[in-house]
Every structure is written in C-alpha cells, then in structure tokens.
Amino acid sequence: MRISRYFTDLMATYVADINDFKTDSGGEDVLAERLKEKRTQIPDLMPMMKTNPEMMAVIFHKSVVIKKPKTVMTYIDKEPAMFPAWNDISSSVEFQPWATSIIDKLKVEAGGEHFLLTTVMLEHLYALYEISEDAIEEMETEESDDLAESGGEWLSEHGFDSH
C-alpha cells in the first residue's frame, strides 16, 4: 500500500515532535505532562490546523482508537482534496472522552474535518512506526548486519511503499 506524499511529509515532523515530548533533559518520561500542557494551547494552535496540521495533531497523541483499521487505511494514499467528510469516517475511530468537545469544535472550523482525518492517520501511522521501531530494536539485539534493509523488508512485507 502506498502512503501519500501528504502523510509522508507530515509524518517525519509528527514523529520528531512526539519524540521531543517523551523525555526531559534528564531522561525522565514527561510525555503525559507535556501533552497536557500542549492541550492548553489549542486556541493558539488553531491557525496551524491548515498549514501545519502535524504540529496541532500531536495534542491527540495516545487519544485515538482505530475501531475499523481497514476503513481508515483506505485514505492513507490520499491527498487532502480526496478526503471524505468527517461523518463518513467518524464511526471508524474513537477519541478519549476529554477530546470529544474539542472534536465537536474542530469539525465546524474551516479545514477541521480534513484536520481530524489527518490526525487520525498520523496517529495510526505512528502506532505502526512504534511497532517497526520495536522490530528494529529486536533485530539489533539479534545483531542484524543490515538494519535498514531489514526495516525496508518489514515495511514491504506489511504492504507499505512510500514515494
């Protein structure tokens, strides 16, 4: 399966932002605290929803449950112009209770429905990325000679192709 250029381009920044949020300078896990703080900045982040959606999408990290992965994955190769209306996909995902009022507000904003689908896709891709990172760590412990090749093979075996 191909990943659209849109999601490929956003994913690197999304992963970097989450990695930056994970630990403090002492190596302590501070992800939950930083996400909570970031969520207080939603009004300030709203203008970024269209231009840099990955910067705002991070507020929903670990808050999305994909109930119908096959439905969600049908949009992984799409650019925003091809995104469905939010109501067409909303039954395929579930957000944590704290996010529901925010989701309701975002749906009616200009570009809000596209932003929500972008958020869902980035979070789903991140979950897949974490799985592949775990696989790479496992290969490292097995002293794999070519991790890049092995990682590429793993992605290919799972149907992913990026352009």
Backbone as JSON Lines, residues from 0, in Angstrom:
{"i":0,"aa":"M","n":[0.84,-1.17,0.0],"ca":[0.0,0.0,0.0],"c":[0.89,1.25,0.0]}
{"i":1,"aa":"R","n":[0.49,2.2,-0.78],"ca":[1.24,3.46,-0.87],"c":[0.77,4.45,0.18]}
{"i":2,"aa":"I","n":[1.71,5.23,0.66],"ca":[1.4,6.33,1.57],"c":[1.51,7.6,0.75]}
{"i":3,"aa":"S","n":[0.51,8.46,0.82],"ca":[0.53,9.69,0.03],"c":[1.71,10.57,0.44]}
{"i":4,"aa":"R","n":[2.07,11.43,-0.48],"ca":[3.15,12.38,-0.18],"c":[2.75,13.25,1.01]}
{"i":5,"aa":"Y","n":[1.48,13.59,1.1],"ca":[0.97,14.41,2.2],"c":[1.32,13.78,3.55]}
{"i":6,"aa":"F","n":[0.96,12.52,3.73],"ca":[1.23,11.86,5.01],"c":[2.72,11.57,5.2]}
{"i":7,"aa":"T","n":[3.42,11.26,4.13],"ca":[4.86,11.02,4.22],"c":[5.56,12.28,4.7]}
{"i":8,"aa":"D","n":[5.18,13.42,4.15],"ca":[5.82,14.69,4.53],"c":[5.51,15.07,5.99]}
{"i":9,"aa":"L","n":[4.28,14.85,6.41],"ca":[3.89,15.23,7.78],"c":[4.44,14.29,8.84]}
{"i":10,"aa":"M","n":[4.62,13.05,8.48],"ca":[4.97,12.03,9.47],"c":[6.31,12.29,10.15]}
{"i":11,"aa":"A","n":[7.3,12.74,9.4],"ca":[8.62,12.99,9.99],"c":[8.54,14.02,11.12]}
{"i":12,"aa":"T","n":[7.81,15.09,10.88],"ca":[7.67,16.13,11.9],"c":[6.85,15.63,13.08]}
{"i":13,"aa":"Y","n":[5.8,14.87,12.79],"ca":[4.96,14.32,13.85],"c":[5.77,13.42,14.78]}
{"i":14,"aa":"V","n":[6.55,12.54,14.2],"ca":[7.39,11.63,15.0],"c":[8.41,12.44,15.81]}
{"i":15,"aa":"A","n":[9.03,13.43,15.18],"ca":[10.03,14.24,15.88],"c":[9.4,14.99,17.06]}
{"i":16,"aa":"D","n":[8.2,15.55,16.85],"ca":[7.53,16.27,17.94],"c":[7.23,15.34,19.11]}
{"i":17,"aa":"I","n":[6.71,14.18,18.81],"ca":[6.39,13.23,19.89],"c":[7.66,12.8,20.6]}
{"i":18,"aa":"N","n":[8.71,12.53,19.85],"ca":[9.98,12.14,20.48],"c":[10.52,13.25,21.37]}
{"i":19,"aa":"D","n":[10.36,14.5,20.94],"ca":[10.79,15.64,21.76],"c":[9.99,15.73,23.06]}
{"i":20,"aa":"F","n":[8.73,15.35,23.0],"ca":[7.86,15.43,24.17],"c":[8.1,14.3,25.16]}
{"i":21,"aa":"K","n":[8.69,13.2,24.72],"ca":[8.78,11.99,25.55],"c":[9.59,12.16,26.82]}
{"i":22,"aa":"T","n":[10.77,12.74,26.71],"ca":[11.65,12.79,27.88],"c":[12.21,14.19,28.08]}
{"i":23,"aa":"D","n":[12.56,14.47,29.33],"ca":[13.22,15.73,29.63],"c":[14.72,15.56,29.48]}
{"i":24,"aa":"S","n":[15.47,16.59,29.79],"ca":[16.93,16.54,29.61],"c":[17.59,15.5,30.49]}
{"i":25,"aa":"G","n":[16.92,15.09,31.56],"ca":[17.46,14.06,32.44],"c":[17.04,12.65,32.06]}
{"i":26,"aa":"G","n":[16.28,12.54,30.96],"ca":[15.84,11.23,30.5],"c":[14.56,10.72,31.15]}
{"i":27,"aa":"E","n":[13.91,11.57,31.96],"ca":[12.67,11.18,32.62],"c":[11.5,11.24,31.64]}
{"i":28,"aa":"D","n":[10.55,10.31,31.78],"ca":[9.36,10.29,30.93],"c":[8.42,11.42,31.34]}
{"i":29,"aa":"V","n":[8.22,12.38,30.43],"ca":[7.36,13.53,30.71],"c":[6.3,13.71,29.62]}
{"i":30,"aa":"L","n":[6.08,12.68,28.83],"ca":[5.15,12.78,27.71],"c":[3.75,13.22,28.15]}
{"i":31,"aa":"A","n":[3.18,12.57,29.14],"ca":[1.82,12.9,29.58],"c":[1.72,14.35,30.04]}
{"i":32,"aa":"E","n":[2.71,14.81,30.79],"ca":[2.72,16.19,31.28],"c":[2.8,17.18,30.13]}
{"i":33,"aa":"R","n":[3.68,16.91,29.17],"ca":[3.86,17.83,28.05],"c":[2.64,17.85,27.13]}
{"i":34,"aa":"L","n":[2.01,16.7,26.95],"ca":[0.79,16.68,26.14],"c":[-0.33,17.47,26.81]}
{"i":35,"aa":"K","n":[-0.43,17.3,28.12],"ca":[-1.45,18.04,28.87],"c":[-1.23,19.55,28.74]}
{"i":36,"aa":"E","n":[0.03,19.96,28.84],"ca":[0.37,21.38,28.68],"c":[0.06,21.86,27.27]}
{"i":37,"aa":"K","n":[0.41,21.06,26.27],"ca":[0.18,21.42,24.87],"c":[-1.32,21.58,24.6]}
{"i":38,"aa":"R","n":[-2.13,20.78,25.26],"ca":[-3.59,20.85,25.06],"c":[-4.17,22.17,25.57]}
{"i":39,"aa":"T","n":[-3.49,22.81,26.49],"ca":[-3.96,24.11,26.97],"c":[-3.71,25.2,25.92]}
{"i":40,"aa":"Q","n":[-2.92,24.89,24.92],"ca":[-2.56,25.86,23.89],"c":[-3.41,25.74,22.63]}
{"i":41,"aa":"I","n":[-4.48,24.97,22.68],"ca":[-5.3,24.73,21.48],"c":[-5.73,26.03,20.8]}
{"i":42,"aa":"P","n":[-6.23,27.02,21.52],"ca":[-6.64,28.25,20.81],"c":[-5.47,28.89,20.03]}
{"i":43,"aa":"D","n":[-4.28,28.83,20.57],"ca":[-3.12,29.39,19.88],"c":[-2.69,28.54,18.68]}
{"i":44,"aa":"L","n":[-3.0,27.24,18.73],"ca":[-2.6,26.33,17.65],"c":[-3.6,26.27,16.51]}
{"i":45,"aa":"M","n":[-4.81,26.74,16.73],"ca":[-5.86,26.64,15.71],"c":[-5.43,27.17,14.34]}
{"i":46,"aa":"P","n":[-4.72,28.3,14.25],"ca":[-4.32,28.77,12.92],"c":[-3.39,27.79,12.18]}
{"i":47,"aa":"M","n":[-2.76,26.9,12.9],"ca":[-1.84,25.93,12.29],"c":[-2.57,24.72,11.7]}
{"i":48,"aa":"M","n":[-3.85,24.62,11.97],"ca":[-4.61,23.45,11.57],"c":[-4.52,23.19,10.06]}
{"i":49,"aa":"K","n":[-4.51,24.24,9.27],"ca":[-4.43,24.07,7.81],"c":[-3.0,24.03,7.3]}
{"i":50,"aa":"T","n":[-2.14,24.87,7.84],"ca":[-0.79,24.99,7.3],"c":[0.2,23.97,7.86]}
{"i":51,"aa":"N","n":[0.08,23.65,9.13],"ca":[0.96,22.69,9.8],"c":[0.13,21.78,10.71]}
{"i":52,"aa":"P","n":[-0.71,20.95,10.12],"ca":[-1.61,20.14,10.95],"c":[-0.88,19.19,11.9]}
{"i":53,"aa":"E","n":[0.31,18.75,11.51],"ca":[1.04,17.82,12.37],"c":[1.47,18.47,13.68]}
{"i":54,"aa":"M","n":[1.62,19.78,13.68],"ca":[2.02,20.49,14.9],"c":[0.88,20.56,15.91]}
{"i":55,"aa":"M","n":[-0.35,20.57,15.41],"ca":[-1.5,20.58,16.3],"c":[-1.99,19.17,16.58]}
{"i":56,"aa":"A","n":[-1.83,18.28,15.63],"ca":[-2.32,16.91,15.77],"c":[-1.69,16.2,16.97]}
{"i":57,"aa":"V","n":[-0.51,16.61,17.34],"ca":[0.2,15.97,18.45],"c":[-0.59,16.05,19.77]}
{"i":58,"aa":"I","n":[-1.5,17.01,19.88],"ca":[-2.28,17.12,21.12],"c":[-3.16,15.9,21.32]}
{"i":59,"aa":"F","n":[-3.45,15.17,20.24],"ca":[-4.31,13.99,20.33],"c":[-3.52,12.68,20.43]}
{"i":60,"aa":"H","n":[-2.19,12.78,20.6],"ca":[-1.37,11.58,20.7],"c":[-1.86,10.69,21.85]}
{"i":61,"aa":"K","n":[-1.99,9.41,21.56],"ca":[-2.46,8.4,22.52],"c":[-3.93,8.6,22.91]}
{"i":62,"aa":"S","n":[-4.69,9.34,22.1],"ca":[-6.08,9.62,22.4],"c":[-7.03,9.09,21.34]}
{"i":63,"aa":"V","n":[-6.5,8.4,20.34],"ca":[-7.3,7.91,19.23],"c":[-7.29,6.38,19.23]}
{"i":64,"aa":"V","n":[-8.47,5.81,19.13],"ca":[-8.6,4.36,18.99],"c":[-9.19,4.1,17.61]}
{"i":65,"aa":"I","n":[-8.5,3.31,16.83],"ca":[-8.99,2.96,15.49],"c":[-9.86,1.71,15.63]}
{"i":66,"aa":"K","n":[-11.15,1.88,15.4],"ca":[-12.09,0.76,15.54],"c":[-12.19,-0.05,14.24]}
{"i":67,"aa":"K","n":[-11.97,0.61,13.12],"ca":[-12.07,-0.05,11.81],"c":[-10.83,0.3,10.99]}
{"i":68,"aa":"P","n":[-9.72,-0.39,11.25],"ca":[-8.47,-0.06,10.55],"c":[-8.57,-0.14,9.03]}
{"i":69,"aa":"K","n":[-9.31,-1.09,8.51],"ca":[-9.41,-1.21,7.05],"c":[-10.04,0.04,6.44]}
{"i":70,"aa":"T","n":[-11.05,0.57,7.08],"ca":[-11.69,1.79,6.58],"c":[-10.72,2.96,6.64]}
{"i":71,"aa":"V","n":[-10.06,3.11,7.76],"ca":[-9.11,4.21,7.92],"c":[-7.97,4.11,6.9]}
{"i":72,"aa":"M","n":[-7.47,2.91,6.7],"ca":[-6.33,2.73,5.79],"c":[-6.67,3.0,4.33]}
{"i":73,"aa":"T","n":[-7.94,3.07,3.98],"ca":[-8.28,3.37,2.58],"c":[-7.91,4.8,2.21]}
{"i":74,"aa":"Y","n":[-7.61,5.63,3.19],"ca":[-7.27,7.03,2.92],"c":[-5.78,7.32,3.03]}
{"i":75,"aa":"I","n":[-4.98,6.31,3.28],"ca":[-3.55,6.53,3.51],"c":[-2.82,7.01,2.25]}
{"i":76,"aa":"D","n":[-3.37,6.71,1.1],"ca":[-2.72,7.13,-0.14],"c":[-3.37,8.37,-0.75]}
{"i":77,"aa":"K","n":[-4.24,9.02,0.01],"ca":[-4.99,10.18,-0.49],"c":[-4.37,11.49,-0.05]}
{"i":78,"aa":"E","n":[-4.54,12.47,-0.92],"ca":[-4.2,13.85,-0.6],"c":[-5.45,14.5,-0.01]}
{"i":79,"aa":"P","n":[-5.33,15.6,0.72],"ca":[-6.49,16.21,1.38],"c":[-7.69,16.48,0.47]}
{"i":80,"aa":"A","n":[-7.47,16.8,-0.78],"ca":[-8.58,17.07,-1.69],"c":[-9.48,15.84,-1.88]}
{"i":81,"aa":"M","n":[-8.95,14.67,-1.57],"ca":[-9.69,13.41,-1.74],"c":[-10.23,12.87,-0.42]}
{"i":82,"aa":"F","n":[-10.09,13.62,0.66],"ca":[-10.58,13.16,1.96],"c":[-12.1,13.16,1.98]}
{"i":83,"aa":"P","n":[-12.69,12.21,2.69],"ca":[-14.15,12.18,2.82],"c":[-14.62,13.2,3.87]}
{"i":84,"aa":"A","n":[-15.9,13.37,3.95],"ca":[-16.47,14.16,5.04],"c":[-16.2,13.41,6.35]}
{"i":85,"aa":"W","n":[-16.04,14.13,7.43],"ca":[-15.74,13.51,8.72],"c":[-16.8,12.49,9.11]}
{"i":86,"aa":"N","n":[-18.05,12.76,8.82],"ca":[-19.13,11.83,9.18],"c":[-18.96,10.48,8.49]}
{"i":87,"aa":"D","n":[-18.29,10.44,7.35],"ca":[-18.07,9.18,6.63],"c":[-17.05,8.28,7.32]}
{"i":88,"aa":"I","n":[-16.2,8.85,8.16],"ca":[-15.15,8.06,8.8],"c":[-15.24,8.07,10.32]}
{"i":89,"aa":"S","n":[-16.02,8.96,10.87],"ca":[-16.04,9.13,12.34],"c":[-16.43,7.85,13.09]}
{"i":90,"aa":"S","n":[-17.25,7.0,12.5],"ca":[-17.63,5.76,13.2],"c":[-16.49,4.75,13.21]}
{"i":91,"aa":"S","n":[-15.44,5.01,12.46],"ca":[-14.28,4.11,12.41],"c":[-13.24,4.41,13.48]}
{"i":92,"aa":"V","n":[-13.43,5.52,14.17],"ca":[-12.46,5.93,15.2],"c":[-13.19,6.37,16.46]}
{"i":93,"aa":"E","n":[-12.43,6.37,17.53],"ca":[-12.97,6.85,18.8],"c":[-11.88,7.65,19.5]}
{"i":94,"aa":"F","n":[-12.25,8.8,20.02],"ca":[-11.32,9.63,20.77],"c":[-11.58,9.47,22.26]}
{"i":95,"aa":"Q","n":[-10.57,9.73,23.06],"ca":[-10.73,9.7,24.5],"c":[-11.79,10.73,24.9]}
{"i":96,"aa":"P","n":[-12.49,10.5,26.0],"ca":[-13.57,11.41,26.41],"c":[-13.16,12.88,26.53]}
{"i":97,"aa":"W","n":[-11.95,13.14,27.01],"ca":[-11.52,14.53,27.18],"c":[-11.52,15.28,25.84]}
{"i":98,"aa":"A","n":[-11.4,14.56,24.73],"ca":[-11.24,15.2,23.43],"c":[-12.56,15.47,22.7]}
{"i":99,"aa":"T","n":[-13.65,14.91,23.17],"ca":[-14.9,14.99,22.39],"c":[-15.39,16.42,22.18]}
{"i":100,"aa":"S","n":[-15.31,17.26,23.18],"ca":[-15.78,18.65,22.99],"c":[-14.86,19.39,22.02]}
{"i":101,"aa":"I","n":[-13.58,19.08,22.05],"ca":[-12.63,19.7,21.12],"c":[-12.93,19.23,19.7]}
{"i":102,"aa":"I","n":[-13.2,17.93,19.54],"ca":[-13.53,17.38,18.22],"c":[-14.77,18.07,17.66]}
{"i":103,"aa":"D","n":[-15.79,18.25,18.5],"ca":[-17.01,18.91,18.07],"c":[-16.74,20.33,17.57]}
{"i":104,"aa":"K","n":[-15.85,21.03,18.23],"ca":[-15.5,22.38,17.8],"c":[-14.69,22.37,16.5]}
{"i":105,"aa":"L","n":[-13.76,21.42,16.41],"ca":[-12.92,21.35,15.22],"c":[-13.7,20.99,13.97]}
{"i":106,"aa":"K","n":[-14.71,20.15,14.1],"ca":[-15.5,19.7,12.94],"c":[-16.12,20.87,12.19]}
{"i":107,"aa":"V","n":[-16.49,21.92,12.89],"ca":[-17.17,23.04,12.25],"c":[-16.22,24.15,11.79]}
{"i":108,"aa":"E","n":[-14.96,24.04,12.16],"ca":[-13.96,25.02,11.71],"c":[-13.62,24.77,10.24]}
{"i":109,"aa":"A","n":[-13.23,25.81,9.54],"ca":[-12.76,25.65,8.15],"c":[-11.54,24.73,8.16]}
{"i":110,"aa":"G","n":[-11.6,23.66,7.42],"ca":[-10.49,22.7,7.37],"c":[-10.48,21.72,8.52]}
{"i":111,"aa":"G","n":[-11.46,21.82,9.41],"ca":[-11.49,20.97,10.6],"c":[-11.66,19.5,10.3]}
{"i":112,"aa":"E","n":[-12.52,19.17,9.34],"ca":[-12.73,17.77,9.01],"c":[-11.47,17.15,8.42]}
{"i":113,"aa":"H","n":[-10.78,17.89,7.55],"ca":[-9.52,17.39,6.99],"c":[-8.48,17.23,8.1]}
{"i":114,"aa":"F","n":[-8.46,18.18,9.01],"ca":[-7.52,18.1,10.13],"c":[-7.78,16.84,10.96]}
{"i":115,"aa":"L","n":[-9.02,16.55,11.24],"ca":[-9.34,15.38,12.05],"c":[-8.9,14.09,11.36]}
{"i":116,"aa":"L","n":[-9.14,13.98,10.06],"ca":[-8.68,12.78,9.36],"c":[-7.16,12.72,9.34]}
{"i":117,"aa":"T","n":[-6.52,13.86,9.16],"ca":[-5.06,13.91,9.21],"c":[-4.55,13.43,10.56]}
{"i":118,"aa":"T","n":[-5.18,13.89,11.63],"ca":[-4.8,13.48,12.98],"c":[-4.94,11.98,13.17]}
{"i":119,"aa":"V","n":[-6.06,11.44,12.74],"ca":[-6.3,10.0,12.86],"c":[-5.24,9.22,12.1]}
{"i":120,"aa":"M","n":[-4.95,9.65,10.89],"ca":[-3.97,8.94,10.07],"c":[-2.57,9.04,10.67]}
{"i":121,"aa":"L","n":[-2.18,10.21,11.13],"ca":[-0.85,10.36,11.73],"c":[-0.72,9.5,12.98]}
{"i":122,"aa":"E","n":[-1.75,9.46,13.77],"ca":[-1.69,8.65,14.98],"c":[-1.64,7.15,14.64]}
{"i":123,"aa":"H","n":[-2.39,6.75,13.62],"ca":[-2.36,5.35,13.2],"c":[-0.98,4.99,12.61]}
{"i":124,"aa":"L","n":[-0.45,5.86,11.79],"ca":[0.89,5.62,11.23],"c":[1.94,5.61,12.33]}
{"i":125,"aa":"Y","n":[1.78,6.47,13.33],"ca":[2.73,6.49,14.44],"c":[2.71,5.16,15.18]}
{"i":126,"aa":"A","n":[1.52,4.61,15.38],"ca":[1.41,3.3,16.05],"c":[2.15,2.25,15.24]}
{"i":127,"aa":"L","n":[2.02,2.29,13.93],"ca":[2.75,1.35,13.06],"c":[4.25,1.61,13.14]}
{"i":128,"aa":"Y","n":[4.63,2.88,13.22],"ca":[6.04,3.26,13.35],"c":[6.63,2.7,14.64]}
{"i":129,"aa":"E","n":[5.87,2.81,15.74],"ca":[6.35,2.26,17.01],"c":[6.57,0.76,16.92]}
{"i":130,"aa":"I","n":[5.67,0.07,16.23],"ca":[5.82,-1.37,16.04],"c":[7.1,-1.65,15.27]}
{"i":131,"aa":"S","n":[7.36,-0.87,14.21],"ca":[8.56,-1.11,13.41],"c":[9.82,-0.75,14.2]}
{"i":132,"aa":"E","n":[9.74,0.27,15.05],"ca":[10.89,0.61,15.9],"c":[11.2,-0.54,16.86]}
{"i":133,"aa":"D","n":[10.15,-1.14,17.42],"ca":[10.34,-2.29,18.31],"c":[10.98,-3.45,17.54]}
{"i":134,"aa":"A","n":[10.55,-3.64,16.31],"ca":[11.12,-4.72,15.49],"c":[12.59,-4.46,15.2]}
{"i":135,"aa":"I","n":[12.93,-3.2,14.95],"ca":[14.33,-2.85,14.69],"c":[15.17,-3.1,15.94]}
{"i":136,"aa":"E","n":[14.64,-2.7,17.11],"ca":[15.38,-2.94,18.35],"c":[15.6,-4.43,18.56]}
{"i":137,"aa":"E","n":[14.59,-5.22,18.24],"ca":[14.71,-6.67,18.38],"c":[15.78,-7.2,17.43]}
{"i":138,"aa":"M","n":[15.81,-6.67,16.21],"ca":[16.83,-7.1,15.25],"c":[18.22,-6.71,15.72]}
{"i":139,"aa":"E","n":[18.32,-5.52,16.36],"ca":[19.62,-5.08,16.85],"c":[20.15,-6.05,17.9]}
{"i":140,"aa":"T","n":[19.28,-6.51,18.75],"ca":[19.72,-7.44,19.78],"c":[20.12,-8.78,19.18]}
{"i":141,"aa":"E","n":[19.61,-9.07,18.01],"ca":[19.99,-10.29,17.3],"c":[21.21,-10.05,16.41]}
{"i":142,"aa":"E","n":[21.79,-8.85,16.51],"ca":[22.97,-8.45,15.74],"c":[22.77,-8.59,14.24]}
{"i":143,"aa":"S","n":[21.68,-8.01,13.77],"ca":[21.41,-7.99,12.33],"c":[22.49,-7.16,11.63]}
{"i":144,"aa":"D","n":[22.96,-7.64,10.48],"ca":[24.01,-6.95,9.74],"c":[23.48,-5.73,8.98]}
{"i":145,"aa":"D","n":[22.23,-5.76,8.53],"ca":[21.73,-4.67,7.71],"c":[20.33,-4.27,8.18]}
{"i":146,"aa":"L","n":[20.29,-3.39,9.18],"ca":[19.01,-2.98,9.75],"c":[18.16,-2.21,8.76]}
{"i":147,"aa":"A","n":[18.75,-1.35,7.98],"ca":[17.98,-0.58,7.01],"c":[17.28,-1.5,6.03]}
{"i":148,"aa":"E","n":[18.01,-2.49,5.55],"ca":[17.41,-3.45,4.62],"c":[16.32,-4.25,5.31]}
{"i":149,"aa":"S","n":[16.59,-4.68,6.53],"ca":[15.6,-5.46,7.27],"c":[14.35,-4.64,7.55]}
{"i":150,"aa":"G","n":[14.51,-3.36,7.92],"ca":[13.36,-2.49,8.16],"c":[12.55,-2.28,6.9]}
{"i":151,"aa":"G","n":[13.24,-2.07,5.78],"ca":[12.56,-1.93,4.5],"c":[11.81,-3.18,4.12]}
{"i":152,"aa":"E","n":[12.41,-4.31,4.38],"ca":[11.75,-5.59,4.1],"c":[10.51,-5.74,4.97]}
{"i":153,"aa":"W","n":[10.62,-5.35,6.24],"ca":[9.47,-5.46,7.13],"c":[8.32,-4.6,6.62]}
{"i":154,"aa":"L","n":[8.61,-3.36,6.22],"ca":[7.57,-2.49,5.71],"c":[6.95,-3.06,4.44]}
{"i":155,"aa":"S","n":[7.79,-3.6,3.55],"ca":[7.28,-4.2,2.33],"c":[6.4,-5.41,2.63]}
{"i":156,"aa":"E","n":[6.83,-6.23,3.56],"ca":[6.05,-7.4,3.94],"c":[4.67,-7.02,4.49]}
{"i":157,"aa":"H","n":[4.59,-5.82,5.07],"ca":[3.33,-5.37,5.64],"c":[2.57,-4.46,4.68]}
{"i":158,"aa":"G","n":[3.0,-4.42,3.42],"ca":[2.25,-3.75,2.38],"c":[2.48,-2.27,2.24]}
{"i":159,"aa":"F","n":[3.56,-1.71,2.8],"ca":[3.79,-0.29,2.71],"c":[4.85,0.06,1.68]}
{"i":160,"aa":"D","n":[4.58,1.15,0.98],"ca":[5.51,1.67,-0.02],"c":[5.37,3.19,0.04]}
{"i":161,"aa":"S","n":[6.44,3.89,0.26],"ca":[6.41,5.34,0.34],"c":[7.08,5.92,-0.9]}
{"i":162,"aa":"H","n":[6.54,7.05,-1.38],"ca":[7.19,7.71,-2.54],"c":[7.68,9.07,-2.2]}
